[in-house]
């Protein structure tokens, strides 16, 4: 059973162990414990010990998801077993997989170098996708263990920084398609969100009303999605401008300077005097001052790509929009959707009333 649990989580949470123990006694009722509140408290404790022992065995044979947290791999000053544990925090299924059978770090490095040539060729998406899939575990080990700068990653893995490959990488990590599911769920829940937004009072309610008026007047689906996400930020009392920086095309030098100072976010270029109901001239993704993608369709599309890159590069959500990104993950994508913060839980309850 420890092996089966490990397939989903190397470091299962207390609630996950509770669910596993409950499933055990449901399948085998004869194992139900008499005299305990749940009937499986002893089994839960037993599974916790078994998982610790199983991780010890895997550590001895060099499983990357375990050895990355061994004391010898800890940073100086963090020499405690429970310190700075590198583990899935956003419902990643394939957080730190082993290299493919028969492959070594040297053979994977040769594939990576070959990829640098393949990305320069035209109409070569099929070969690139195949090699990116093959080198996935090697790339994840580099990302999680070495924590490289984004500029270094861009030079080593240029194929990763395309819309198609971000979508594919997200699928490899979570087993869930990014773009299709995100927008299908957002469109599905738009009416429910509008119902909740309309009941919001105070200054936030007035601001949401102004934003959604633009959506109602405009027939463009991209603008409508932008307005829904912007209203979502306001509902959570979060400032979208901490992540989405807007500039006018009349002052490119200021935009360039501000973009280079951005740690993580989007830049939006609009024509001088253009309103929110008009499509932007350009939308791009910036991380650590490096422009990774540009010429994206809309702000909502850019935010989804940023969300995917956060998974692909093993980053944390931007603090200024942490509830909005939690909603993306747990409600729209249904990744670890059973454990919500009070703010997101309250919104979800109102949506389905």
N, C-alpha and C positions, 0 to 999 in steps of 0.2 A: 504493500500500500504506500510505503514511503517513496518508492520509485514512481508510482502513479502521481502522487502529490507533486514530486519534483518536476514532472513534465510541465506543470502549470506555475509552480512557484518554488524557487530554491529556498527562499526564506518566507514561508507562509505566515500570515498574520494570525492573531488570536482568533479572529472571526472565521478565517479560512479553515483553521484547524477544528473549530467548533462545527463548521458545516461538514467537514470530512468525517468527524466522529459521529455526527447525527446520521449521515448517509450510511455509515457502517452498520449502525444498529437497525436502521430501516430495512437494509438488505438482509441482515441476519438478526432477526428479533431475539433470538436466544442469547445474544450478547448484551442485551439491555441490562443495565445495572439497577438492582433494586435498592431502594432507600436513598437515591440521589434525586436532586431536583430535575435534572434533564435526562437522566438515564444513560449519559455518556461522558460524564466529567472525567472519570478514570481513563477512558479511552483517549480522550483529548490530551491528557497529560502524557499518556503512553506514546501517542503519535508525535508529540513535541520532542520527546527523548529520541524516538526512532529517527526523526528527521535530522537531529543533531548528529547522531551516530552515522547516518547515511552521508551527511555532508563531510564528515571526517574521512570516511572511506574514499569519497570522490576526490577529496583534497590530496590524498596519497597518490592517486593515479593522475593527478594534474588537470582535473576539470577546471576550465578557465573561470567559470562563474563562481567557483569556490576559492581557487588559488589567488584570485585578484584581491580577496579580503584576508589573506594570510598575513601574519605579522611581518614577514620579510618584505612584503609589498606595501606596507604602510609608510606614509610620509613621516619624516622626522618630526618628533613631538607628538605623534598620534599612535604610539606603540601599544595600543590596547586592542584586544580582540574585537570589542564591541564598538570601536571608534571608526567613524567614516566608512560605514559599510556601503559598498557599491552593489545595489540591488535594484530590481524594477520598482519604480515609484509612480509610474503612470500606466499600469496594467500592460506592460510589455510582455509578450509571450516568449519571444526570442531575444532576451536581453543580452546575453553573452554566450552564444553557442560555440560548440567545438568546431574545429576545422573539419572539412569534409574528409571522409575516410580515404586514406592513401595520400593525402596532401600534407605538406609541411609549410612552415613560415617562408622558407626559401622559394618553394614552388608557387605559393600565393603571391609573393613579391614579384615574381616573373610575370604572373598574370596581370598584376597591377600595372607594371611597366608596359605590357602589351596593350592595355586599355588606353594608355596615353596616346598611342598611335591610332587606335581605332576611333577615338573621338574626333580626330581630324578628318576622317573620311566622310563623304556625303552618303546619305541614305543607308546608314549603317546601324540603325536602331536595334535590329534583332541581335546582332553580334554583341553590341554594347550591353543589352539587357541580359544576355546569357552570361557574359563575363562578370557583370555586376552581381548577378545572383550567385555565381560561383565564389566570388571573393567576399560575400556578405559577412561571414564569420570573422575573416581576417580584418575587415574594416571595423567591425564592432569591437574587436579586441583592441585595436589601435585607439579607437575613440574612448572607450571606457577606461582602459589601463593607462594610456599616456596623456590624455586630456590635451590634445594638440590645439594650437591656435587655428581659428577658422581660415585665415590666409594660407596656412600650411596645408590644411585639408583641401582647399580649393585648388592648390597646385598639384597635390598628390592624387586627388579623386575628382577631377573636373566633371566627369560624367554624372556625378551625384547631384550637381546643382542645375538640374533641369526639371521642369514640371513633371514629365513622365517618370523620371527616376525617383523623385521625391515621393510620388504616389506609389511606385513599386517598393521603395524602401520602407515606407509606412506599412505596407501590406506584409512585407517580410518580418517586420518587428511585431506587429499586432495581429496579423492574419485577417485584418479588416481593410477593405478598400477605402481610401481617404476621400477623394473628390466626389465620387458618385454617392457614397453614403451620407457625407456631410450635407451636401446641398439637397438631397432627397429628404433628409430629416428636417433640415431647416425650413424647407418649403411646406412640409407636412405639418409642422408645429407653428407656422407663422400666424394662422388664425387664432390659435390658443394663446400665443404670446401677445397678440394685439388685444385680446380680451382682457388679459391681466394688465397690460400697459394702460388701457383706458380707465382702469380703476385706481391708478396711481395718483395721489394727490400732491399738493404742495408745489414747490419750484421744480422738482424732478418731473412731476406729472405734466406741468406746462411745457417743459423742455421736450419731453417725449412727444407731446401732442404736436409741437412745431415740426419735429423730425418726421413723424408719421404722415403729416399733411403733405410733405414732399413726396413720400411713397405713394400716397393716394392719387396725387395729380399726375405722377409719372408712370408710363406703361412699361418702362424698361425693368426687366426682372433683376438685373444687376444692381440698379439703383435701389430697388425695393429691398433686396437682401442687405445692402449697405445700411439702409435706414433701420431695418430690424435689429441688426447687430449693434448699431450705434445706440439705439433705444435700450437694448439689453445692458450695455455698459452704464447708461444713465440710471437704469433701474437698480443696478448693483452699487450705485454711488461711486462708480469708477470713471476716471478721466481718460477717454480714448486717445487724447492728444499726447499722453505719456508714451504711447507706442506708435501712433499714426501721426506723422509730421506732414503738414500740408504747406506747399510753397506755390508761388505764382511763377509762370515761365518768364516773366519780365525781369527776374532777378536771379539768374542761374548761379552766380558766384556765391550768394548767400546760401542757396540751397545746397550747393556742393560742400560748403564749409560745415553746415549743420549736419548733413548726411554723414560726413567723415567722423563726426563726434558721437554718432548714434551707437549705443551698445547693442540693442536688439529692437527692431521695429520695422515699420514701413515708411517709405516716403511717397507722397502723392503730389504730382505736379498738375496744376490747373492753369487754364488760360486766364490772363488778367481780367478780373471782374466776373469770372464764371461762378455760377451758383452750384449748390449741392445737387440740383436736379440735372446737371450736365455731367456727362462722362469726363473723367480726368484725362489729361493728355498722357500721363504715365503713372504707373504704380510699380514700386520695386521693393525688394526685401533687403534689409541691411542688418548684418551682425558683425559686431566688433569693428565698426567703421568700414566694412567691406561690402560693396554692393554685389549681392549674390545672384539676384534675378531682377529683371526689369521688363517693362512692356507687358505687365499683367493686365487682365481684363477689368478688374474692379478692386475696390478696397476689400470687399468680402472675399474675393478670390485670393487676394494677397494675404489676408489673415489666415486662410486655410493652408496656404503654402507655408507660411511662417509656423503654424501649428505642426505641420508635417516635418519641417526642418528641426523643430525642437525635439521631436522624437528621433529623427535621423542623426542628429548631432549630440544627442544625450544631454540636452540643456534643460534648465528649469523655466517654468512659465514666468513671464514678466510680472513683477510684483504689482505694478499698477493696474493690471487686468487679470489678476489671479482668479477671480470668481467667474469672469467671462470665459476664460480658457478652461476652467473646471466644468462649466456648462457645456462647452464644446466637447470635452472628453467624455464626461459621465452621462450627459443627457442625450446629446445628439449622436455621439459615436457609441454610446452604451459600453464604455470601457471602464470597468470597476464602478458600475452605476449604482451599486447597492450602498456605497459609502459616500454620502454627500455632506458638505458643510451645511450649517443651519440656513445660510442665505439661499443656497442653491436648492436645498430641500424644500424650503418655503415656496420658492417660485414653482418648482415642479408640482407640488401639491395643488397650487392655485391653477396651474395649467390644465390639470385633469379633473377639476371639480365640475 
